[in-house]
Amino acid sequence: MKKRSGRPICMILIAAVVALLFSAASALALCESYTFGEEGTSQEVFSDGLTWEFTAEKGMWVRRVETQTGLGYVNHPRTVYAEILVNGTDVASFQQTPIRPAGQEAERSVNTAADFYLNAEDIVTYRMYGGTSETPGAVIAGENMIRLCGEVTRRIGVSMASMKENVKASMNAPDATTMGITLGQEYVWLSDMKSDRIYKYDNQAQEVDNFDAPGTGPAGLAFDGTDLWVADFSTSRIYQIDTEGIILKFFDAPGSTPSGIAFDGTDLWNTDFESGKIFKLDTAGTVLASFSTPGFGPTGITYDGENLWVADISGKIFKLNTSGDLQEVFDAPGKFPGGLCFFEGDLLHTDLDEGKIYQIDVSQPPPVTVGMSREQTITITNMSLYADEPSGDLAIGSITIESRGEPFGPSSPRFQIVENSDSVSGKTLSPGRSASFKVLFSPDSAGKEQAVIIIPSNDPNQPILEIPISATATECLVVKNDLKIDLPCVEYEGVRYQFTLFPYANPADAAGVYWKIDQDTFVQKNDGEENGDDEQNGDDVEEECLSVNEDISLDLFCVWFQGNEYQFTLDYYPNPEDVDGLYFKLDLESFGQR
């Protein structure tokens, strides 16, 4: 049995926003098509039947069965019966009547209603039978197709962070249907599916030029260093054009609804909206590899030099490695993320709901100082639409965190679910509902740490969802972009404290760099607190503590800031404007990079 991708039955606008691409009815519709038989061959259908089997790739609530069969009668038309079984259980049946004598071209199409559930990896059997044990009911010739179409009943969605908080800038796109985006020759190139045009913008966000797209549904754009590549949703083709719009070549996309395209320096990456697949292609169109995306329907793709970033109609942006393994999940800043590309380390993203282009900081979070900790909130959402159907409820099992080696790298037991934060495990979420839990990273040594969150559920497509998580620890004090300095342990006159320094703009010295102790964070540490479990186990472990000098200055021997390590001294500053406050000033002569 070989698989064949079919075209979507209906693609309309969502509130006139997404031309030819999305509709409320079709955004979560699924179809899975398979072919059997070969051109120039035929088989007779007897009472004992012919059967074909395939493994379901998608989970869905099947509502329709379509067949296209070259079904011809032998002597005169006889009724032929067909049935579908899932894991050996009969779930649908119908009958067909041969329409032509055998040996002549004949294609019999059937479109019948169905009502059964399908999970990924289920075994689907299609059986046809008729006539007697000696007299065939019909002959089936050539290549034939069976197509199962349905709807998502339940789907798990995961958000590890929202990109809204990291939007650096935004601008209006040419139209709300502007989807493709790429960078090339110091210009931003955009494709619009309503006007069927390619737009050229300079680095001041001013339009320089525009020209006709090669097809009638330019969805994805990529630049290979010389030419542009266009994934066209309407013609199901991928075009190579020069920067004046001249078609250099084209080929059929591997899927019927190509939506995004990216270039990795050698090969192309192409997303297909209906099948939810990512294809790796050479520049001649040969498929080198393929895998499924985590979402409903991929709309855009880009490559950052190591990983793939994929936008999805569900409002998510996924970070995947080039084998398709999920690395991170983000909520997009807009409702319908479209095309993606990178610009000076930032992610540019078109939004098909607001007609905007967002510039997003996707840099990795700063490391965590050894001895300190950081929390991250993970949100789980039931992304089903069918609130009136019990099958739409998402039942979630017990969430765990596992340490693993390959393929995720060094394993770590230093990730834990925060006690009393898990409102997800063992819960059932109705469509659209969300729940969350927190993960705590508490490193005791420097280096990169990795683990995997395991989330079991009744999602028919991902019954066991695995989410890799990682964090980096450093022995240095970490200073973020807001210039706050967290000091986990400072010893003064034999007593240990912890507190945070906040930057202070001193009106009496605008050129100086000052910090003030936040009294709300000033806490005396209990004796023996630093030993924790190790003390209980008999290990003599002493927490390294920063000592205050006799002149009440602080020597910071290792400070991490924006990827670099520095050392400097903070001198005590008696602020005459705030005699009760504790202030420090940066000694510029001591400042240096490690």
Backbone torsions as a table, in degrees:
resi	resn	phi	psi	omega
1	MET	NA	125.9	178.2
2	LYS	-115.2	150.6	-173.9
3	LYS	-90.7	142.2	175.8
4	ARG	-133.6	132.4	-179.1
5	SER	-87.4	134.0	-179.8
6	GLY	-106.7	165.5	179.9
7	ARG	-82.0	148.8	178.3
8	PRO	-63.6	145.7	-179.0
9	ILE	-71.0	-41.3	-175.5
10	CYS	-144.2	124.4	174.5
11	MET	-129.8	114.0	-179.4
12	ILE	-130.0	177.7	-178.1
13	LEU	-76.4	147.1	165.0
14	ILE	-95.1	106.4	179.1
15	ALA	50.4	38.3	178.2
16	ALA	63.3	21.9	-176.3
17	VAL	-94.3	-45.2	-171.2
18	VAL	-117.7	94.9	-176.2
19	ALA	-65.9	133.7	174.7
20	LEU	61.2	8.9	-170.5
21	LEU	-121.9	-50.4	-171.7
22	PHE	-126.7	149.4	168.5
23	SER	-147.5	157.6	-178.1
24	ALA	-60.6	-31.3	-178.3
25	ALA	-82.7	-30.5	-173.1
26	SER	-102.4	-10.0	-175.1
27	ALA	-61.5	-31.5	179.9
28	LEU	-113.7	14.8	176.5
29	ALA	-77.7	145.5	179.9
30	LEU	-129.3	146.7	171.8
31	CYS	-138.8	147.0	177.3
32	GLU	-136.2	122.8	-173.7
33	SER	-119.0	142.3	178.6
34	TYR	-138.1	148.3	177.3
35	THR	-114.6	154.0	175.8
36	PHE	-146.6	152.6	-175.1
37	GLY	85.1	166.6	-179.3
38	GLU	-135.3	153.2	177.3
39	GLU	-59.3	137.8	178.4
40	GLY	83.3	4.0	178.9
41	THR	-123.1	161.8	177.8
42	SER	-151.0	157.7	177.8
43	GLN	-137.4	141.9	177.7
44	GLU	-88.3	144.0	-178.2
45	VAL	-102.9	110.4	177.2
46	PHE	-104.6	-179.4	-176.6
47	SER	-67.0	-26.0	178.7
48	ASP	-78.4	-13.3	168.8
49	GLY	85.9	161.0	170.9
50	LEU	-113.6	139.3	-178.6
51	THR	-129.4	147.8	173.5
52	TRP	-134.9	142.2	-178.1
53	GLU	-123.7	149.0	172.1
54	PHE	-149.8	161.5	178.8
55	THR	-100.7	125.2	-178.6
56	ALA	-65.8	135.2	177.0
57	GLU	-94.1	-20.4	-174.0
58	LYS	-127.0	153.7	171.4
59	GLY	-100.6	134.7	-179.2
60	MET	-161.7	165.1	169.5
61	TRP	-94.8	103.1	-173.7
62	VAL	-74.3	124.4	-177.9
63	ARG	-115.2	-11.0	-175.7
64	ARG	-152.9	141.0	174.6
65	VAL	-119.5	126.8	176.8
66	GLU	-117.7	138.4	174.6
67	THR	-133.2	145.9	171.7
68	GLN	-130.4	107.8	-174.6
69	THR	-128.6	139.9	172.7
70	GLY	-82.6	80.5	-170.8
71	LEU	-106.4	111.2	-179.4
72	GLY	-120.6	151.8	178.8
73	TYR	-86.8	159.7	-177.0
74	VAL	-90.4	-61.0	178.2
75	ASN	-109.7	-42.3	176.0
76	HIS	-155.2	158.6	-176.3
77	PRO	-61.2	132.0	173.6
78	ARG	-127.9	154.3	179.1
79	THR	-73.4	134.0	175.4
80	VAL	-116.9	137.1	-176.1
81	TYR	-107.6	148.6	178.0
82	ALA	-135.4	147.2	177.5
83	GLU	-144.4	154.0	177.3
84	ILE	-119.4	132.4	177.5
85	LEU	-120.7	140.3	174.4
86	VAL	-116.2	116.6	-176.4
87	ASN	53.2	37.5	176.3
88	GLY	88.9	-5.1	-179.3
89	THR	-101.7	129.3	-179.8
90	ASP	-69.0	122.3	-177.7
91	VAL	-119.0	-16.4	-179.5
92	ALA	-159.1	146.4	177.5
93	SER	-149.4	152.2	178.6
94	PHE	-160.8	175.5	-179.4
95	GLN	-129.9	155.1	-178.8
96	GLN	-133.4	153.4	176.7
97	THR	-119.8	121.1	177.1
98	PRO	-56.6	144.5	-173.3
99	ILE	-116.3	-10.8	180.0
100	ARG	-137.7	154.8	171.9
101	PRO	-63.0	149.6	179.1
102	ALA	-59.1	145.5	179.3
103	GLY	94.6	-13.3	175.9
104	GLN	-106.3	158.1	-179.8
105	GLU	-61.7	127.5	-179.0
106	ALA	-149.0	132.1	175.1
107	GLU	-138.4	122.2	-176.9
108	ARG	-112.1	117.9	-179.1
109	SER	-103.9	136.9	176.9
110	VAL	-130.8	134.1	175.7
111	ASN	-129.3	107.7	-173.4
112	THR	-128.6	147.0	179.7
113	ALA	-70.7	150.6	179.1
114	ALA	-143.1	167.8	-179.7
115	ASP	-158.3	80.4	176.7
116	PHE	-151.1	163.5	-175.1
117	TYR	-104.6	145.2	-177.7
118	LEU	-133.0	132.5	174.9
119	ASN	-110.8	151.4	174.0
120	ALA	-56.1	138.8	-179.5
121	GLU	81.4	-2.2	173.7
122	ASP	-64.8	148.9	176.8
123	ILE	-94.1	117.5	-179.6
124	VAL	-105.4	127.1	178.9
125	THR	-113.6	129.7	174.9
126	TYR	-111.8	122.3	-175.3
127	ARG	-124.6	134.8	174.0
128	MET	-122.5	138.2	178.6
129	TYR	-150.4	158.5	-179.9
130	GLY	173.6	171.6	-178.3
131	GLY	70.8	-147.4	178.8
132	THR	-122.9	-173.8	178.6
133	SER	-70.6	-18.0	-177.8
134	GLU	-114.3	-27.8	-178.6
135	THR	-111.2	119.5	-179.0
136	PRO	-68.9	147.4	176.4
137	GLY	-81.4	-22.9	-179.4
138	ALA	-173.2	176.6	172.5
139	VAL	-126.4	135.4	179.4
140	ILE	-109.8	126.5	-171.0
141	ALA	-125.6	153.8	173.4
142	GLY	70.0	-160.8	-179.7
143	GLU	-87.3	132.4	-177.1
144	ASN	-124.7	163.1	-176.1
145	MET	-138.3	141.8	166.2
146	ILE	-123.5	137.4	-175.1
147	ARG	-133.2	124.4	176.9
148	LEU	-104.8	127.5	-179.5
149	CYS	-126.3	141.9	-179.0
150	GLY	-164.8	-154.3	-174.2
151	GLU	-134.5	155.2	174.9
152	VAL	-71.2	126.3	178.1
153	THR	-91.6	-38.5	176.6
154	ARG	-154.5	145.6	-177.8
155	ARG	-152.4	131.1	-179.5
156	ILE	-87.1	133.8	175.4
157	GLY	-120.6	141.1	-177.8
158	VAL	-126.4	135.4	173.4
159	SER	-125.6	126.3	178.1
160	MET	-99.1	-21.3	179.0
161	ALA	-167.0	160.6	175.9
162	SER	-106.8	134.2	177.6
163	MET	-77.1	-11.3	-179.0
164	LYS	-57.9	-36.5	-177.2
165	GLU	-72.0	-16.3	-175.0
166	ASN	-111.7	15.7	177.1
167	VAL	-71.7	121.5	-179.8
168	LYS	-91.7	-30.7	-179.0
169	ALA	-163.4	162.8	175.4
170	SER	-149.1	156.4	178.3
171	MET	-148.0	161.3	177.9
172	ASN	-77.7	135.5	173.9
173	ALA	-81.5	166.4	178.1
174	PRO	-55.1	-32.8	-179.2
175	ASP	-158.6	167.5	177.0
176	ALA	-68.9	-13.2	179.9
177	THR	-102.3	14.2	174.9
178	THR	-73.3	121.6	-173.1
179	MET	-119.2	-59.6	-175.5
180	GLY	-72.9	146.2	177.5
181	ILE	-151.2	137.5	176.3
182	THR	-156.6	163.3	177.7
183	LEU	-111.3	140.0	176.6
184	GLY	-169.5	135.7	179.5
185	GLN	55.6	39.8	177.8
186	GLU	65.5	19.7	177.0
187	TYR	-122.8	155.9	170.1
188	VAL	-98.4	127.2	179.4
189	TRP	-108.4	134.9	-177.6
190	LEU	-129.3	146.1	174.3
191	SER	-119.7	139.3	-177.6
192	ASP	-120.8	128.8	-173.8
193	MET	-83.7	-13.2	178.3
194	LYS	-87.6	-46.1	-179.7
195	SER	-86.8	-12.2	-176.9
196	ASP	56.6	45.1	-177.9
197	ARG	-129.4	157.1	173.6
198	ILE	-106.5	130.2	-178.2
199	TYR	-111.9	144.7	180.0
200	LYS	-118.4	121.1	-178.9
201	TYR	-119.0	146.1	175.8
202	ASP	-88.3	-178.2	-175.9
203	ASN	-75.4	-0.4	173.4
204	GLN	-101.2	14.3	179.1
205	ALA	63.2	29.9	177.8
206	GLN	-107.5	136.3	179.5
207	GLU	-69.3	130.1	180.0
208	VAL	-102.3	-39.0	-175.1
209	ASP	-162.3	165.2	170.2
210	ASN	-155.4	153.9	179.4
211	PHE	-153.0	167.6	-178.6
212	ASP	-63.8	137.1	173.5
213	ALA	-73.0	158.1	-178.0
214	PRO	-70.1	-26.8	179.6
215	GLY	-116.3	-159.5	-178.0
216	THR	-115.5	11.7	177.7
217	GLY	-155.1	62.4	-176.3
218	PRO	-68.5	104.7	-174.6
219	ALA	-99.2	-47.8	-175.7
220	GLY	-116.9	149.3	178.5
221	LEU	-132.9	144.6	173.2
222	ALA	-146.2	154.8	178.3
223	PHE	-123.5	131.1	-175.5
224	ASP	-102.7	12.5	-177.5
225	GLY	104.2	-22.6	178.8
226	THR	-131.9	-48.7	-173.5
227	ASP	-119.8	167.9	175.9
228	LEU	-99.8	147.2	173.1
229	TRP	-118.6	134.1	-175.8
230	VAL	-122.1	123.6	171.2
231	ALA	-92.5	116.6	-174.3
232	ASP	-104.7	117.3	-174.8
233	PHE	-68.2	-33.0	-173.5
234	SER	-81.3	-43.9	-177.3
235	THR	-89.7	-6.7	-177.9
236	SER	58.4	36.9	-179.7
237	ARG	-124.8	161.1	171.3
238	ILE	-117.6	125.2	-175.9
239	TYR	-110.9	143.3	166.6
240	GLN	-106.6	123.0	-179.5
241	ILE	-130.0	156.1	173.8
242	ASP	-84.1	178.3	-174.2
243	THR	-76.8	4.8	171.8
244	GLU	-105.0	-2.5	178.4
245	GLY	95.4	5.6	179.4
246	ILE	-77.3	129.1	-179.9
247	ILE	-73.7	124.5	177.6
248	LEU	-95.6	-38.5	175.1
249	LYS	-168.7	168.7	173.9
250	PHE	-155.3	161.1	175.2
251	PHE	-151.3	160.8	178.5
252	ASP	-68.0	134.7	175.5
253	ALA	-68.7	154.1	179.7
254	PRO	-68.9	-23.6	175.2
255	GLY	-111.9	167.6	-175.7
256	SER	-82.6	-15.4	-175.9
257	THR	-131.5	65.7	-179.9
258	PRO	-62.2	129.1	-173.2
259	SER	-121.8	-31.1	-178.9
260	GLY	-139.3	157.8	179.0
261	ILE	-150.6	145.1	178.8
262	ALA	-142.9	157.8	178.9
263	PHE	-122.2	130.1	-176.3
264	ASP	-103.0	12.4	-177.8
265	GLY	104.6	-22.7	178.6
266	THR	-133.1	-48.6	-173.3
267	ASP	-121.0	172.0	178.8
268	LEU	-104.5	149.9	171.6
269	TRP	-121.4	127.9	-173.3
270	ASN	-129.2	129.2	175.8
271	THR	-96.9	145.0	176.3
272	ASP	-118.3	123.1	-171.3
273	PHE	-66.0	-49.2	-173.3
274	GLU	-69.6	-45.5	-177.0
275	SER	-80.6	-16.6	-178.4
276	GLY	68.9	30.3	-176.3
277	LYS	-111.4	156.4	170.8
278	ILE	-113.9	129.7	179.6
279	PHE	-114.6	135.7	169.8
280	LYS	-98.3	125.1	-174.1
281	LEU	-126.6	148.4	165.4
282	ASP	-81.4	173.9	-174.0
283	THR	-75.0	0.6	172.2
284	ALA	-97.2	-5.1	178.5
285	GLY	97.7	3.6	178.7
286	THR	-74.7	130.2	179.5
287	VAL	-75.5	122.1	179.5
288	LEU	-97.6	-29.2	179.9
289	ALA	-166.0	162.5	176.0
290	SER	-156.9	154.3	174.5
291	PHE	-160.8	164.2	-177.5
292	SER	-85.4	150.8	175.3
293	THR	-87.9	162.2	179.9
294	PRO	-76.8	-13.5	-171.7
295	GLY	-101.6	-161.1	-178.8
296	PHE	-83.7	-49.7	-177.0
297	GLY	-155.1	112.7	-177.7
298	PRO	-72.3	137.1	-177.3
299	THR	-113.0	-24.8	-178.4
300	GLY	-155.3	160.9	-178.7
301	ILE	-151.9	147.1	172.3
302	THR	-149.6	167.7	-175.6
303	TYR	-126.2	131.6	-176.0
304	ASP	-101.4	10.7	-176.8
305	GLY	101.9	-15.6	178.7
306	GLU	-140.8	-42.2	-175.3
307	ASN	-123.8	163.7	174.6
308	LEU	-99.5	141.5	173.5
309	TRP	-116.5	128.2	-173.1
310	VAL	-126.8	123.6	174.3
311	ALA	-87.8	148.3	-174.6
312	ASP	-136.8	149.0	-179.3
313	ILE	-60.2	-19.2	178.8
314	SER	-72.6	-5.2	-178.1
315	GLY	91.2	9.2	-179.7
316	LYS	-104.1	156.3	168.0
317	ILE	-124.9	122.5	-176.2
318	PHE	-103.5	141.5	170.4
319	LYS	-107.6	119.7	-176.5
320	LEU	-123.8	151.1	167.8
321	ASN	-81.0	175.6	-173.2
322	THR	-76.2	1.7	170.5
323	SER	-98.7	-2.8	178.9
324	GLY	94.3	3.5	179.8
325	ASP	-76.0	132.7	-178.7
326	LEU	-68.2	130.4	177.9
327	GLN	-107.2	-47.4	179.5
328	GLU	-151.0	158.2	178.2
329	VAL	-130.6	133.5	-179.8
330	PHE	-129.4	148.0	166.4
331	ASP	-80.2	126.9	178.0
332	ALA	-69.0	155.2	178.6
333	PRO	-68.1	-24.7	178.0
334	GLY	-112.5	174.7	-174.5
335	LYS	-74.8	-39.3	-176.7
336	PHE	-124.4	85.1	178.5
337	PRO	-64.7	139.5	-178.3
338	GLY	-115.7	-112.2	-177.2
339	GLY	-76.8	158.7	-178.5
340	LEU	-136.6	147.7	167.0
341	CYS	-161.8	167.5	-179.5
342	PHE	-107.1	143.5	179.0
343	PHE	-139.7	109.5	179.0
344	GLU	51.1	43.1	177.4
345	GLY	86.4	-12.1	178.4
346	ASP	-97.0	153.3	178.1
347	LEU	-92.4	124.5	171.7
348	LEU	-96.4	136.4	-171.5
349	HIS	-145.1	125.8	175.2
350	THR	-85.1	144.5	178.6
351	ASP	-117.2	124.9	-173.7
352	LEU	-88.5	2.1	177.3
353	ASP	-100.6	-46.3	-177.5
354	GLU	-96.6	-9.3	-177.7
355	GLY	66.0	39.9	-177.3
356	LYS	-120.9	164.4	171.3
357	ILE	-119.7	124.4	-179.0
358	TYR	-105.1	141.7	170.2
359	GLN	-108.2	120.2	-168.7
360	ILE	-123.6	133.3	174.3
361	ASP	-81.1	113.2	180.0
362	VAL	-114.9	24.0	178.1
363	SER	-64.6	153.2	-179.2
364	GLN	-67.0	146.5	178.4
365	PRO	-63.8	155.2	179.9
366	PRO	-64.4	160.1	178.7
367	PRO	-68.7	170.9	178.0
368	VAL	-107.6	133.5	177.8
369	THR	-68.1	133.5	177.8
370	VAL	-55.1	133.2	-177.4
371	GLY	96.8	-13.0	176.6
372	MET	-110.3	-175.7	-176.7
373	SER	-147.3	166.1	177.7
374	ARG	-144.8	139.1	178.9
375	GLU	-104.3	148.4	173.9
376	GLN	-134.9	132.2	179.9
377	THR	-92.0	130.0	176.5
378	ILE	-111.1	125.2	-178.7
379	THR	-109.7	130.9	178.4
380	ILE	-109.1	131.4	-178.0
381	THR	-128.3	138.7	170.2
382	ASN	-83.7	108.6	-172.5
383	MET	-91.8	16.4	177.7
384	SER	-73.6	157.7	178.7
385	LEU	-106.2	-14.1	-166.8
386	TYR	-96.0	77.6	-174.5
387	ALA	-65.4	-24.4	-177.4
388	ASP	-84.0	-5.3	-177.5
389	GLU	-106.8	125.9	177.1
390	PRO	-56.7	-28.4	-178.9
391	SER	-66.5	-13.3	-180.0
392	GLY	-81.0	-10.4	-179.8
393	ASP	-71.0	137.8	-179.8
394	LEU	-104.1	112.5	179.3
395	ALA	-96.6	125.1	-175.4
396	ILE	-111.8	135.4	178.2
397	GLY	-84.7	-159.4	-177.7
398	SER	-82.8	124.0	-178.7
399	ILE	-82.8	134.6	179.3
400	THR	-133.3	164.0	174.1
401	ILE	-121.1	125.6	-178.2
402	GLU	-115.1	141.3	172.4
403	SER	-87.3	134.3	-177.9
404	ARG	-140.3	154.7	173.1
405	GLY	-93.0	-122.5	179.7
406	GLU	-62.8	144.4	4.0
407	PRO	-90.1	10.7	-172.8
408	PHE	-93.3	-0.4	179.5
409	GLY	92.3	-163.8	-178.0
410	PRO	-57.0	136.3	-178.7
411	SER	-87.8	161.8	-176.9
412	SER	-147.8	132.8	172.1
413	PRO	-92.5	12.4	-171.2
414	ARG	-93.0	4.7	172.1
415	PHE	-100.9	131.0	179.2
416	GLN	-140.0	149.2	172.0
417	ILE	-76.1	127.4	-177.3
418	VAL	-63.1	131.3	-177.8
419	GLU	-58.4	135.2	178.6
420	ASN	67.3	13.6	178.6
421	SER	-100.4	-10.4	-172.8
422	ASP	-87.3	101.8	175.5
423	SER	-103.0	18.7	-174.4
424	VAL	-110.2	-49.0	-173.6
425	SER	-56.0	130.4	177.4
426	GLY	76.6	7.1	-177.4
427	LYS	-100.8	156.1	173.2
428	THR	-113.7	122.7	-177.6
429	LEU	-104.1	128.3	174.3
430	SER	-76.9	163.3	-176.9
431	PRO	-52.6	131.3	178.9
432	GLY	87.6	-11.3	-177.9
433	ARG	-84.2	151.9	-179.4
434	SER	-130.9	158.2	173.0
435	ALA	-149.5	162.7	-173.8
436	SER	-140.6	165.8	171.2
437	PHE	-146.7	164.0	-178.3
438	LYS	-115.9	142.3	176.7
439	VAL	-113.0	131.0	-178.8
440	LEU	-106.8	130.2	175.0
441	PHE	-109.9	118.5	-177.5
442	SER	-128.9	89.3	-176.1
443	PRO	-79.8	146.2	173.8
444	ASP	-116.8	5.0	175.2
445	SER	-155.4	159.2	-177.4
446	ALA	-77.5	152.1	177.7
447	GLY	130.7	175.3	178.9
448	LYS	-88.2	134.0	-179.5
449	GLU	-119.8	142.1	-179.2
450	GLN	-138.3	150.8	176.4
451	ALA	-156.0	-178.4	-178.1
452	VAL	-134.4	130.3	173.0
453	ILE	-87.9	128.6	-180.0
454	ILE	-107.0	120.2	-178.5
455	ILE	-124.0	102.3	175.7
456	PRO	-84.2	145.4	178.8
457	SER	-159.4	179.5	175.6
458	ASN	-96.3	21.7	172.0
459	ASP	-59.1	122.2	-175.8
460	PRO	-68.7	-17.3	-179.9
461	ASN	-100.3	-29.5	179.8
462	GLN	-136.3	72.9	-178.7
463	PRO	-64.3	-26.7	173.6
464	ILE	-126.1	104.2	-179.9
465	LEU	-94.3	126.0	179.3
466	GLU	-113.3	124.4	-179.0
467	ILE	-119.5	112.9	176.8
468	PRO	-72.4	140.5	175.2
469	ILE	-128.6	150.5	-179.4
470	SER	-149.9	157.9	176.0
471	ALA	-158.0	160.1	-179.1
472	THR	-119.7	138.9	178.4
473	ALA	-114.7	149.2	178.8
474	THR	-138.4	152.4	175.4
475	GLU	-77.1	-13.6	-177.6
476	CYS	-81.0	158.4	168.3
477	LEU	-72.9	135.8	-176.5
478	VAL	-99.2	123.9	175.6
479	VAL	-111.4	120.9	-179.9
480	LYS	-84.0	-179.1	-177.3
481	ASN	-63.7	-21.7	178.3
482	ASP	-81.2	-0.8	176.0
483	LEU	68.6	12.9	172.4
484	LYS	-68.7	144.4	177.2
485	ILE	-123.3	113.7	176.4
486	ASP	-89.7	122.5	178.5
487	LEU	-110.1	102.9	-173.7
488	PRO	-72.3	-22.7	-179.2
489	CYS	-156.3	115.7	176.4
490	VAL	-128.0	124.8	-177.6
491	GLU	-102.1	130.3	178.7
492	TYR	-140.2	118.7	-179.4
493	GLU	53.0	43.5	174.8
494	GLY	81.2	-1.6	179.6
495	VAL	-112.4	141.2	-177.0
496	ARG	-105.8	140.1	-177.7
497	TYR	-133.4	163.6	168.0
498	GLN	-135.4	143.8	-178.1
499	PHE	-165.9	171.8	179.4
500	THR	-119.8	137.0	174.4
501	LEU	-98.2	128.4	177.3
502	PHE	-106.8	141.5	178.6
503	PRO	-61.1	144.0	-176.8
504	TYR	-129.7	124.2	176.6
505	ALA	-87.1	104.6	-176.0
506	ASN	-83.6	112.1	-179.1
507	PRO	-63.8	-20.9	-179.8
508	ALA	-85.1	-9.7	-178.4
509	ASP	-152.0	79.9	-174.9
510	ALA	-65.8	-24.3	-178.5
511	ALA	-85.0	-15.3	-178.7
512	GLY	-82.3	163.5	179.1
513	VAL	-117.0	119.2	-172.2
514	TYR	-127.4	155.3	171.9
515	TRP	-134.3	155.1	176.6
516	LYS	-127.2	139.3	176.0
517	ILE	-69.6	128.6	174.3
518	ASP	-80.6	108.9	-175.4
519	GLN	-61.4	-27.1	179.6
520	ASP	-68.0	-23.2	179.9
521	THR	-97.1	-4.5	-175.4
522	PHE	-76.5	113.7	-175.3
523	VAL	-135.4	136.7	172.9
524	GLN	-83.3	132.2	-178.3
525	LYS	-84.4	138.2	179.8
526	ASN	-70.6	149.4	177.3
527	ASP	-62.1	132.5	178.2
528	GLY	82.6	-3.5	-178.5
529	GLU	-61.7	-33.0	-175.7
530	GLU	-71.8	-18.0	-176.7
531	ASN	-81.6	-33.8	175.6
532	GLY	53.9	-138.3	-177.7
533	ASP	-64.9	-29.9	-177.4
534	ASP	-64.8	-36.4	177.6
535	GLU	-65.3	-39.3	179.0
536	GLN	-65.2	-30.1	179.7
537	ASN	-85.1	2.8	177.7
538	GLY	89.9	2.1	179.5
539	ASP	-83.8	134.0	179.0
540	ASP	-89.4	84.4	-177.9
541	VAL	-110.1	124.0	-178.7
542	GLU	-112.4	126.9	178.5
543	GLU	-70.8	131.9	176.2
544	GLU	-68.1	131.4	-173.6
545	CYS	-129.3	138.8	178.7
546	LEU	-77.3	130.6	-178.9
547	SER	-97.0	139.6	175.4
548	VAL	-82.9	129.6	-179.7
549	ASN	-71.9	168.0	-178.3
550	GLU	-59.8	-30.9	178.5
551	ASP	-89.2	15.5	178.5
552	ILE	63.4	28.6	173.1
553	SER	-93.9	162.2	-179.7
554	LEU	-122.3	123.0	175.7
555	ASP	-93.7	111.1	179.0
556	LEU	-99.4	103.5	-171.9
557	PHE	-83.3	-17.9	-179.9
558	CYS	-151.3	110.0	178.9
559	VAL	-125.7	124.0	177.3
560	TRP	-91.2	128.0	177.6
561	PHE	-148.6	119.8	177.4
562	GLN	50.9	43.7	173.5
563	GLY	87.0	-2.7	178.8
564	ASN	-119.1	160.0	179.5
565	GLU	-113.8	135.1	-177.0
566	TYR	-130.3	166.4	171.0
567	GLN	-137.9	142.9	-179.6
568	PHE	-167.2	170.8	179.8
569	THR	-115.6	138.9	173.3
570	LEU	-105.6	116.9	179.0
571	ASP	-88.6	140.7	176.6
572	TYR	-63.3	136.4	-178.4
573	TYR	-125.9	109.9	176.3
574	PRO	-76.5	105.1	-175.4
575	ASN	-82.0	113.5	-178.7
576	PRO	-66.3	-18.7	179.2
577	GLU	-84.1	-10.8	-177.9
578	ASP	-153.1	80.4	-173.7
579	VAL	-68.5	-20.8	-179.9
580	ASP	-87.4	-14.1	-179.2
581	GLY	-85.2	160.3	178.0
582	LEU	-113.3	118.9	-173.3
583	TYR	-125.0	153.0	176.1
584	PHE	-135.8	149.7	178.8
585	LYS	-121.9	139.0	178.0
586	LEU	-69.5	126.1	173.6
587	ASP	-84.2	103.4	-174.2
588	LEU	-63.3	-30.0	-179.8
589	GLU	-67.7	-25.0	-179.5
590	SER	-88.6	-9.3	-173.4
591	PHE	-75.3	129.6	178.4
592	GLY	-163.5	156.3	177.9
593	GLN	-87.0	136.0	-179.6
594	ARG	-73.4	NA	NA
